[in-house]
Amino acid sequence: MAGKPEAMARAGFLEFLPHCSQYEPGSAARTASRLYGARQDIRVVEVLAWWGSVQQVTSMSVTQNEKAARFRALHDGPGAFVIPNPWDVGSARILAGLGFQALATSSAASASALGRRDHMLTRAESLAHGRVIVDATDLPVSADLGKGFGDAPEVVAETIRLAAEVGLVGCTIEDATGNQDSPLYDVRLAVERIAAAAQAARALQFPFIRSPRTHKLG
């Protein structure tokens, strides 16, 4: 198994990973040992060693410009690509080890990781969590930034600038207000918000991918 981390992940780690309540070495080893018996202990140790060491290369070895270029190339490619949602360092490194080419945060997952409900994080908390995911691997990371942490276009623009400062190379901004009485932004304001985000992104020194999201069906 030495020298073949991808095969190790698929053949060993993922066999018992779904049974673990927490993705940390202690619980993983205990669960795997219980499921597969003591004869599997050596294999478990080998897999956990890979998990802890094969992804030691972090974002510090790849510049933000390089990540942004790779992320843009994925969007410009001939087909679709899958971008999974890690919620912490461990899940980010597992997904990177499985061969995914980019990562994206989820507002619900980010909130849950901090014991909150979806959309209950402040902008500072959400971006801090985004930085954790960015620093976990050398993959490009996009973030689910909800409605941009404000209604006004200038607030959304500032969110884009701050997202870039923590190392993100893309994000989603949605048109849901979070207000039950008026769940969606007026079309004109929704357009102004995305235009402000686009202007802020174009002012950056690298391509920042914006993915506007709409909940309006009609």
C-alpha positions as CSV (number, residue, x, y, z in Angstrom):
1,M,0.0,0.0,0.0
2,A,3.0,2.3,0.5
3,G,3.3,4.9,-2.2
4,K,-0.3,4.6,-3.3
5,P,-2.3,7.0,-1.1
6,E,-5.3,7.2,-3.5
7,A,-5.7,3.4,-3.5
8,M,-5.3,3.3,0.3
9,A,-8.1,5.8,0.7
10,R,-10.5,4.0,-1.5
11,A,-9.6,0.5,-0.4
12,G,-9.2,1.1,3.3
13,F,-10.2,4.5,4.7
14,L,-13.5,4.8,3.0
15,E,-14.6,1.4,4.0
16,F,-15.0,2.5,7.6
17,L,-15.3,6.3,7.3
18,P,-19.1,6.4,6.9
19,H,-19.4,4.6,10.3
20,C,-17.4,7.2,12.2
21,S,-19.3,9.8,14.2
22,Q,-16.3,12.1,14.0
23,Y,-13.5,12.2,11.4
24,E,-10.6,12.1,13.8
25,P,-8.0,9.4,14.2
26,G,-9.0,8.0,17.5
27,S,-12.7,7.4,16.7
28,A,-11.8,6.2,13.2
29,A,-9.3,3.6,14.5
30,R,-11.7,2.4,17.2
31,T,-14.6,2.1,14.8
32,A,-12.5,0.3,12.1
33,S,-11.1,-2.1,14.7
34,R,-14.6,-2.9,16.0
35,L,-16.0,-3.4,12.5
36,Y,-13.1,-5.4,11.0
37,G,-11.4,-7.0,13.9
38,A,-7.9,-6.8,15.3
39,R,-6.4,-8.3,12.2
40,Q,-7.2,-5.1,10.4
41,D,-5.3,-2.9,12.9
42,I,-2.1,-2.7,10.8
43,R,-4.1,-1.7,7.8
44,V,-5.9,1.0,9.9
45,V,-2.7,2.4,11.1
46,E,-1.3,2.6,7.6
47,V,-4.4,4.4,6.3
48,L,-4.5,6.8,9.2
49,A,-0.8,7.5,8.6
50,W,-1.6,8.4,5.1
51,W,-4.5,10.6,6.2
52,G,-2.3,12.5,8.5
53,S,0.7,12.9,6.2
54,V,-0.1,12.8,2.6
55,Q,-1.9,16.1,2.6
56,Q,0.8,18.0,4.5
57,V,1.2,20.3,1.5
58,T,-1.0,23.2,2.3
59,S,-2.2,26.4,0.5
60,M,1.1,28.1,1.5
61,S,2.8,26.2,-1.4
62,V,0.4,27.5,-4.0
63,T,-0.4,31.1,-4.6
64,Q,-3.9,32.5,-4.6
65,N,-3.3,33.6,-8.2
66,E,-2.4,30.0,-9.2
67,K,-5.5,28.7,-7.4
68,A,-7.7,31.3,-9.1
69,A,-6.3,30.4,-12.5
70,R,-7.0,26.7,-11.9
71,F,-10.5,27.4,-10.7
72,R,-11.2,29.5,-13.8
73,A,-9.9,26.8,-16.0
74,L,-12.3,24.3,-14.4
75,H,-15.2,26.6,-15.3
76,D,-13.8,27.1,-18.8
77,G,-13.4,23.3,-19.4
78,P,-15.5,21.3,-21.9
79,G,-17.7,19.7,-19.3
80,A,-19.1,20.0,-15.7
81,F,-17.0,19.3,-12.6
82,V,-18.0,18.2,-9.1
83,I,-17.1,20.5,-6.3
84,P,-17.7,18.9,-2.8
85,N,-18.4,20.7,0.5
86,P,-15.9,20.2,3.3
87,W,-16.8,21.5,6.8
88,D,-13.4,21.3,8.5
89,V,-9.7,20.6,7.9
90,G,-10.1,16.8,8.1
91,S,-12.9,16.6,5.6
92,A,-11.1,19.0,3.2
93,R,-8.0,16.9,3.2
94,I,-10.0,13.7,2.7
95,L,-11.7,15.2,-0.3
96,A,-8.4,16.5,-1.7
97,G,-6.9,13.0,-1.3
98,L,-9.8,11.5,-3.3
99,G,-8.8,13.7,-6.2
100,F,-11.3,16.5,-6.3
101,Q,-9.9,19.6,-8.0
102,A,-11.6,22.3,-6.0
103,L,-13.6,22.7,-2.8
104,A,-16.6,24.9,-1.8
105,T,-17.9,25.8,1.7
106,S,-21.6,25.4,2.5
107,S,-23.4,27.9,4.6
108,A,-25.2,25.1,6.5
109,A,-22.1,23.1,7.0
110,S,-20.1,26.1,8.1
111,A,-22.7,27.0,10.6
112,S,-23.1,23.4,11.9
113,A,-19.4,23.2,12.4
114,L,-19.7,26.0,14.9
115,G,-22.9,24.7,16.5
116,R,-25.2,27.3,14.7
117,R,-28.1,27.1,12.3
118,D,-27.8,27.9,8.6
119,H,-27.3,31.6,7.9
120,M,-26.6,32.3,11.6
121,L,-22.9,33.1,11.2
122,T,-21.6,36.6,11.1
123,R,-19.6,37.7,8.1
124,A,-16.4,37.5,10.1
125,E,-17.2,34.0,11.4
126,S,-18.1,32.7,7.9
127,L,-14.9,34.1,6.4
128,A,-12.8,32.8,9.3
129,H,-14.2,29.4,8.6
130,G,-13.5,29.9,4.9
131,R,-9.8,30.6,5.7
132,V,-9.6,27.3,7.6
133,I,-10.8,25.4,4.5
134,V,-8.4,27.4,2.3
135,D,-5.4,26.7,4.5
136,A,-6.3,23.0,4.8
137,T,-5.1,22.0,1.2
138,D,-3.6,23.5,-1.9
139,L,-7.0,23.3,-3.8
140,P,-8.9,26.4,-4.9
141,V,-11.8,27.2,-2.6
142,S,-15.1,28.9,-3.2
143,A,-17.5,29.9,-0.5
144,D,-21.2,30.0,0.0
145,L,-21.7,33.5,1.3
146,G,-25.5,33.5,1.5
147,K,-26.9,36.9,0.6
148,G,-23.6,38.6,1.1
149,F,-24.2,39.5,4.7
150,G,-26.2,42.6,3.9
151,D,-28.9,44.0,1.7
152,A,-27.1,46.9,0.1
153,P,-25.0,46.4,-3.0
154,E,-22.0,48.1,-1.3
155,V,-22.1,45.6,1.5
156,V,-22.1,42.7,-1.0
157,A,-19.1,44.3,-2.7
158,E,-17.2,44.6,0.5
159,T,-18.0,40.9,1.3
160,I,-16.3,40.0,-2.1
161,R,-13.2,42.0,-1.2
162,L,-13.0,40.5,2.3
163,A,-13.5,37.0,0.8
164,A,-10.5,37.5,-1.5
165,E,-8.4,38.6,1.5
166,V,-8.9,35.3,3.3
167,G,-7.7,33.4,0.2
168,L,-11.0,32.4,-1.4
169,V,-11.1,32.4,-5.2
170,G,-14.9,32.4,-5.7
171,C,-18.2,32.6,-4.0
172,T,-22.0,32.3,-4.4
173,I,-24.4,35.2,-3.6
174,E,-28.1,34.5,-3.5
175,D,-31.3,36.5,-3.8
176,A,-33.0,35.2,-0.7
177,T,-33.5,38.0,1.9
178,G,-33.9,35.8,5.0
179,N,-37.1,37.7,5.6
180,Q,-40.2,35.5,5.7
181,D,-42.5,38.5,4.8
182,S,-40.4,39.3,1.7
183,P,-38.3,36.2,0.9
184,L,-36.7,37.4,-2.3
185,Y,-35.1,40.7,-3.3
186,D,-36.8,42.9,-5.8
187,V,-35.4,42.1,-9.2
188,R,-33.8,45.6,-9.7
189,L,-32.1,45.4,-6.3
190,A,-31.0,41.8,-6.9
191,V,-29.4,42.8,-10.2
192,E,-27.7,45.8,-8.5
193,R,-26.3,43.5,-5.8
194,I,-24.8,41.1,-8.3
195,A,-23.4,44.0,-10.4
196,A,-21.7,45.4,-7.3
197,A,-20.2,42.0,-6.6
198,A,-19.0,41.7,-10.2
199,Q,-17.4,45.1,-10.1
200,A,-15.6,44.3,-6.8
201,A,-14.4,41.0,-8.2
202,R,-13.0,42.6,-11.4
203,A,-11.0,45.0,-9.4
204,L,-9.0,42.1,-7.8
205,Q,-5.6,41.1,-9.2
206,F,-6.9,37.6,-10.1
207,P,-10.0,36.0,-11.5
208,F,-12.6,35.7,-8.8
209,I,-15.5,33.5,-9.9
210,R,-18.9,34.7,-8.8
211,S,-21.9,32.3,-9.0
212,P,-25.2,34.2,-8.5
213,R,-27.9,32.0,-7.1
214,T,-31.6,32.6,-7.5
215,H,-34.6,31.2,-5.7
216,K,-37.0,32.9,-8.0
217,L,-38.8,30.3,-10.1
218,G,-41.3,32.5,-11.9
